[in-house]
Amino acid sequence: MTGLAQRTGLAQRWLPSLLVLASAITLSTAAPAQQRQLRVISDRTDQGTLRPILDAFEARSGAKVIGVFMDQGLVNRLESRPTEADVVITKDAELLDIAAQRGLLEPIRSAKISAAIPAQFMDPAGRFFVDAYRARVIFYSKARVKPSDLSSYEDLASPKWKGRICVRSGSHDYNLALFGMFYASFGEAKARAVISGIGANLARAPKGNDREQARAIFEGKCDVALMNTYYHPLMAANPEQKAWADAVGVYFPSQAGKGTFIMRSAAGVTKATENRDLAVALLEYMASREGQQLIVDRTQQYSVLPDVAVHPLMVKLGAEQGLVNGRFKIDFVPLDEMAGQREQAIKFVNEIRFDAER
Ligand SMILES: [Fe+2]
């Protein structure tokens, strides 16, 4: 009891000074209330790689960057809560095209960005720009497929691939983007033939994410899969998935034809921003050489600046197919030609019951 009484007495004596100390701490953490804050909304979640870029900008600018992350529904969120964010960063530039059409974006108006970003990666009205891209390509079993067996996306619809293809849901954004590009590049009749041909050649009903398809190849359930390029280095760096990465090669389709399809990441400033200068500063950082290098290093995507080298792991993978410095020919479908194509793809995927059990 005595000890407790002593401790209680001590606490009574110390408490006031502790309170003073506590309020001092509160004050010192409250001080950065004047610190400028930038709010970013983004659907770049599964790569888990945007935060380091935001952190680097925080360190440079002294501003605090608060992120709101979500997987789906970015444009609807922006529309329903327009004042929530200053900057919007997406894995799919098509979404910013839609957001821009709905009046949710403010023209960026930055001489630095206009000078740095090649025209094909800039929204013609200057409301967003593509900051990086990756390709949706064919991953193949190194044990059962030779690169010379592969050629184009269309070839995956031929009978030689019967029962050998794996893919995630035909209704997932990645496949809808790819199928939309089929419509834009091949025309409707051929796009439908290729999509239904791939559907007819599936080894199993579509399921899982992109990496699950590489796992299925590793487990011998199929021989080829449609996947995004950056998943190879991501799997290789993950001890539980390294065997999946080791089992597959990466093939860039249609290099002898029109080229491989890319998926574009993009960024813009929201109409409702009250932090315009800081918002533009973040985008300028993302468009800078340093920012681009960081994006390549952290996301294994491709830079939009021609003088920023391809990620070494992607260079190595491309070399297996004879690509030089990891560079590949792109079938570049302008975003405004994508309008409406995705809707057609959605309808067709449902019509042929692409995701049904076989
Ligand atoms: Fe992804």
Residues whose N, C-alpha, C, O or C-beta is under 5 A from the ligand:
A	BS01	LIG	D46
